[in-house]
């Protein structure tokens, strides 16, 4: 196994930077996900790690060794692609053992290693089948097995679940996480699916326009996003973001005025944030609705079984609340809105950066 370092890495295609001044350290045995929308540079960054793309500037280190001039096969990495790239004329066993045959390993060794990997991935009963005889999830496990048999220092995953249906994606996330917990091989995973990233990663690197916007544990990027970009990208439903004004209240404290409503804020906010135009954010699970209250009106109710999301509006504002269970609210119903003061975040209106807490 090995640690990874990207030091000031940039990649330019013509006049366009696909990634710019990327700095990222990944510890030995860590699972890190590069997360972001299409075009943010995450796949280019992964390809640079893999040696499939040269850097325009900067250094790539694997296990402390600069690998800028080394090809993919010299970097001791294994990559799992979104299209599986299985050989259609080969059986499962032949696909898994292909790289060992290229290395001219003894037949007995190949058979033993294939059997070991197949047992790890629960493919023992499928070894004689061809790829066309497998489900999408089974093909994905074969592709993983072909990477695993090499015993690489680093695993790289390029959106490996994008071709799977929703239920199978959830199952494969569990399998990947369990496998990593057993093997502890340094892994880098690319996805645009924030739920996927949050569920399997030790840390998440959120990317924006070719740069790393924030790196942290799933809990850190969820609870303390560094910018409104991260705040809105992480979480489902999205974090509520309100544009308003921080104003003094009659009791000497402060409030946050959004249209016709003014929400009380903690005393620490009044002391630490200058009054004026600001953005305030809160997660939907920290929004409370009082059916007996007034101030807002229910617009949309979405029952989801274990929870219900409710969108409410008022003169000048909109919020989404995530309520436990089945909420008995109806569109057009007046409600009172409350915000948990311990979970309020404040952002600079111009830069979008978090300024409190």
N, C-alpha and C positions, 0 to 999 in steps of 0.2 A: 504494500500500500504506500501512498505518498500524499504529501500536501501539494496544493496548487497555489500559484500566485500569478495574478495579472497585474503588471506594474506599468501604469501610464499607457495602456494599450489602445491604439487607434487603428481604424481601418477605413480607408477612403476608396470609393469607387468613382473615379473622375473627380468631380468637385464636391461630391456628396460623401459625408462621413456616416458610415453605417454604425460605427461605434467610436466614441471619442473619449480619450483619457479615462479608460476604465481601470479602476484599481479595486482588486478583490483578492482576499486571502481566504482559502478554504483549508481547514485543518485535515490532517490525516484521519480518515474514517468518517468524515462529516458528509451529510447529505444536504446539498444546497440547490435551491431552485432559482433559475432565472425566469422572472415573471414579467409579463407586459403584453401590450396589444401587438398586433401585426405591425411590422416595420420599426419596432423599438430597438432592434439590434441584438436581441437575445440569441437568435440562431447563428448570426455572424460571430458572436462571441464564442458560442459553443464550437463552431467550425474552426475558429482560431485555436482553441484549446486542443482540438483533435488533429490539427495540422492540415486541415483541408483548405484553409485560407492563410495566406501570409499576412503578417502585420505591416501596416504602414510605418508605425513607430511603437516603441515600448518593448517590454520583455514578457515572455511566458516562461514560468518556471514550474517544473514538475519534480517533486522530491528534491528541491533545492538546485536542480540542474536547469540551466537555460536551454530551452528546446526550440527556439525560433527557427533554427536551420535544420531541424529534424523532421522527417516525414512521419505520417501517421503510424506506420509499423514500427518505428523506432522509439515511440513515446510510451509504450507499454500501456495503451489505453484500449478500451473496447467500446464501440458505439452501437446503440440500438436506435434504429430509425423508425419513423412513423409508418412507413410502408412495408416494414418487416424485411423485405429484400431476401426472401427465401428462394432457394433454387427449386423450381417447380418439378423437375425430373428426379429429385433426390428425396429419399425417405426422411422422416424426422431424425432418425439416428445418423444418417449421412449428413444432413444439414448441420446438426449439432457438432459432429466430429470433423467438419470440413477443414477448419484451421489447423487441427492437429495432423491431418493427412498432408496438408501443404508443408508442414514442418517435418514430414516424413517420420513421424513417431511410430513405434512398433504397433502392430495391429492389436495385440493384447492390451497394451496401454490405452489405446483409443477406445476399445470396447469397455474397459473398466471405467474410464473417465466419463464416457457417454452415459453409462448406467448410473454413475454417481450423480451426474447433473440431472438426468431424467427423474431420479428419485427425489431430488431436491425440489423440482418443479412439478412433480406429480404427472410426468409424461410417460411413465413406464409402459402403459398399455397402448401407447400411440406410436411407438418407435418405428413400426413398419409402414405407417401411413404416409401418403404424399400430402403436400401442403393443401391441395384442393379438397382433401377429405377432412380438413380441420375447420373448426370454428375460428372466428377472429381472435378470440381470447387464447385459444390453443396455439394459433400461429404466433401470437405475440410472445407466448412463453417459449416457443421454439427459438425465436429470434433472441430472446434473453438467454436461453441456454447456450446458443452458439457464442454469445459474448462471454458468458460465465465460464465456459470450459477453458478459456484462455488464461484464467486466473490473472486478470490485469491488475495493475496498480490503481487504475481509475476507470470508472464507468461513466459514460456520457449518454444521456437519453434525450433524443430530439422529438418532443411531442409524441411519445410512443402510443398514447391511448386515443389519438384524435380520430381514428377510424372505427372506434368501438362505440356501441350504444351506451346509453347513460348507466344502466344497471351494471354492465360489464366493466365500464370505467371504474366504478366504485370498487368492484371486486379486485380488479387489477391493482388499484392503489393499495389495497390491503396487502396483496401478495408482494408487491414491491417493497412496502415498508417492512413486512415481516422478514423478507430476504435480506434487506439491509441490516436489520437488527441482529441477524445471525452472522452475517459475513463481515460487516463494518468496513466495506470497501468504499473508499472516497468516491462520491457520486455527484454529478452535476446533471440536473434535470431541467429541461426547457418546456414551458407551457404558457398559454395565455389564460388558462383556467385558474382563477385565484383560489377556488375551493380545493382544487387538486393540489396546488402549491402548499396551502396551509395544512393540509391533512398529512402530508408525507415528509415534510422538510424539517431539518434541524434549524436551518435559517433560510430566509427568502431574500433574494436581491431583486427589488422592483426596478425595472428599467424604463426609461423614458427618453425618446429621441436619441438613442445611442449612448446614453449615460446611465450610471447607476444612481437612482434617486434615493434609495434607502436600503440598507442591509440590516436585518435583525431577525430575531426569532419570530415565528408566527404570532405569538402573543404581543411582541413589541410593535410590529408593523400594524397590527389590528387596533391595539389600544392607544398607541402613541405615534400615529403617522407624522412624518416630518413636514408634510405639505398637503395641500388640498388635493393634489393629484393622487397621492397615495391613499388619502382618506376616502376618496370616491372610488378608487380602483379596487380596494380591499374591502370585502364584506358583501353579503347578500342577504337582505336588501342593502343597497348602498348606505353609507353614512349620510345622515341628514346634514346639509350644509345651508346655513341661514346667513344671508347678507343683511346687516343692520347697523345699528349704532350703539356703542357702549355709552351709557348716560348715567349721570348721578341720580340717586333716588332720594326721596324726601327724608328718609331716616339716616342719611349720611352714607349709605352704602352705594351700590351700583345696580343697574339693570341693563338688559340688552333688548333694545326696541326693534321689533320687526313688524312693520306695518302698524296695525291696530293693537298689537300685543306687546307687552314688556315683560320679559322673564327675569326673575331675580338671579343674581350671580353671586358666588362666594366673595367674601371680603378680600381674599387674596388676589382676586382678579382686579378689583378696584385699585389695589395698591400696585399691582405689577403690570397692568396694561393701560396705556393712555386712552383717554376717552376719544370717541370719534368713530368713523366708519371702519368696521371690522367684519370678518367672517367668523361665525361660531358654528361648531360641529358637535354632533352627538350621535352615538349609535342608536338605531331604532329600538333596541331592547331596553334602553334607558329613558325612553319616552313613555309617560303614563297618560292614559285617557280616562276622564271621569264622565260617565254617561249622564250624571246629574249636573255637570258643569256647563258653562257657556264659554264663548270666545271663539270657537272653531266649529266647523261643520264636516262631517264624514263625507268623503268623496268616493273612495273605493274600498271595498272589503274583500280580502283574498284569503279564504280558509285553506290552510295547508296541513291539516291534521294536528300535529303536535303544537302548531303555532298558527296565528293569524296575523297577516300584515294589514294594517289599516292606514290609508292615506287621508289626512285631514287638511283642510284649507281655511284660511281666514283672510281678511283684507290685508294683503301684502305678504303673505307667507304660506308655505306648504311644508308639512312634515309627514314622515312615515313612521309608524309605531309597529313594533313587533311584540305581540301579546301572546302569552302562553295559552295553549288550548284553543277552543272555539269561542271567539268573542262574539257576543250577541249585540252587534251594532249594525246599523243599516245606513245606506247612502242617504244623505240629507239630514241625518240626525245631529242635533247640536251636542257638542262635547266640550269639556274643559281639558286643557293641555298642561301637563307638568313635565319638567325636565330635571333629571337627577343632577344636582349641582356638582357632585363629585366626579362626573364624567363629561364635563364640558371642556371643549378645546377651542382655543382662539388662534386665528390665523391673520397674517397681514394681508390686506385686500390686494395690494399691488403685486407682491412677490409670491403670494400663496404659501409662504413658509409659516410653520407653527411658531407662535410667540408666547403661548402660555397653555398649559403648565410646561 
